Amino acid sequence: MQRLRRLRQLGLAYLAYPSAEHSRFSHVLGALAMGDRVLEALRRHSPDYFSSEADFARQRRLLRASLLLHDIGHGPFSHACEAVLGVAHEQRTPLILAQPDVARALDRLEITRDEVLELIVGGADQRYPVLRELVSGPNLDADRMDYLLRDGYFTGVASGRYDVDQLVSSLRVFEISGRQHLGIDGRGVVALESFLLARYMMFATVYFHHTTRMFERILQEILRQLWPAPRALDPVDEYLAWDDVRVMDATRTMGGEAAHALRERITLYGLAAEFNAERDLRAYDACALALHERYGDAVWGDSQEQLLHRLPLGVDESTPTVFVQTSGGIVDAREASDLIAKLSGKAYWRKLFVSKSAASVAQARALCREITADPQWNVESRQAASVPAIAPKVTRK
C-alpha cells in the first residue's frame, strides 16, 4: 500500500498543471471515505437492501477493503507503463492480492481475496452487484466520485466540481428483473447531470490535455529503454520495485533527447489539431492524411483509448446508463434528462502532433484549419494515412 504514495494520481499532468502532485494513496483513502458515505446513505434510504446489521457491517468491511486496494496494480505513470509492458494493471491485481501480507490483512477482516477481486475486476459470480458498481462500475462508483473532486482541486480546474452531497443522498438500490442495481431518486437528476458534466469536462480539460499526452509519448520512449525486456517485470516483486520516483531518478543518468526533454520539460512536439467529442472522424482523417503526406513520420496521432472509461456513460448505446426513480416508474437516465441523453453514445477524441525538429507547427496548424473549414473535405477516394498512435492498444493476455 505504501508504494501508492510514490505513484502520482495523474501521472505527468503536473507538467501542465504544476500543483497536480497528489498520489494514488490519497485517492484510495478518499474513495474509501466516499464509499462509507454512500453506504450510510443506502442504509437510510434503501434499508431493505441490508438483511441485518451484521450484513451491513460485513458489506462495509468488504467495500472499504476493495476501495483501498482497487488501484494497487498500477505501475509507474499508470497508462504509459501499461502501453510499454503490455499488461493492464487489473491483470496484476490478483497476484498482488495473493501476497502474504495482503492475505493476512484480509483474513483479519473476515473477507476473502476472491470477494475483493470480484468487486475490483469483476467475475461471473457477482454476489454484491451494488458494491461492484461502487468499486469499479461504469457510472456511480466511489472511485470517480472521489477523483473528479480531487483532480479538479489539485489542478485548479473548477469544472471537476459537482453536487456530491445531493448525488450521494439521492442514491438508491432498485431491484429490476430480479437483479439489484444502484440508481438514483428522481430528485437527484440535476446532481447526476452535474456529475456527468464534470466527468466530460475533466476529460477534455485535464485527462486528455495535449501537454500531458505529448510527454507521455516521450516517457514511453524512456520506459522502452529502461525495460528492454518487458516480461522481466512479470514477477510481482520486480514489478512492485518500480514507482514514479525510481523512473524519474533513472532519467538523471540517461542520455538521449527523450530523457533530457522529460527532465527539463522541453516540448519536442507541437499540437497541430485536436478533435474533441466528434461524432465522425472524416475531418481527423483528412487532416492526418494531409499532414502525413507533407511531413511523413514527423506526424503522430493520439486517440488515448485507455482513458475512454473516464467518459460519461460509456460508448455502448445499448447499455443502460443509470436507473432513475421517477413518478412514472424506474427509467433509464437518458429518458429522465435531455442533457444526459446528449452526452451519451459514441464520440471520438483525437489529437495530431508534429515533431518541432522536422515540421513547422504553425504551417501544420494552418493546413488543418484550412481542411476543417472546408465542408467538402473528402477522404473516401484517398488512401488512409498511416499515423502511429501514442498509446497502442494494450494486449490482453
PyMOL commands that set and color helices and strands:
alter all, ss='L'
color gray80, all
select helices_A, chain A and resi 2-6+11-15+24-45+47-49+53-69+79-85+89-97+100-108+113-121+129-136+142-155+158-160+164-170+186-207+210-226+230-233+236-240+244-251+257-264+282-298+305-310+333-336+338-343+361-373
alter helices_A, ss='H'
color red, helices_A
select strands_A, chain A and resi 171-176+179-185+269-278+299-302+323-326+329-332+348-355
alter strands_A, ss='S'
color yellow, strands_A
deselect
rebuild
show_as cartoon
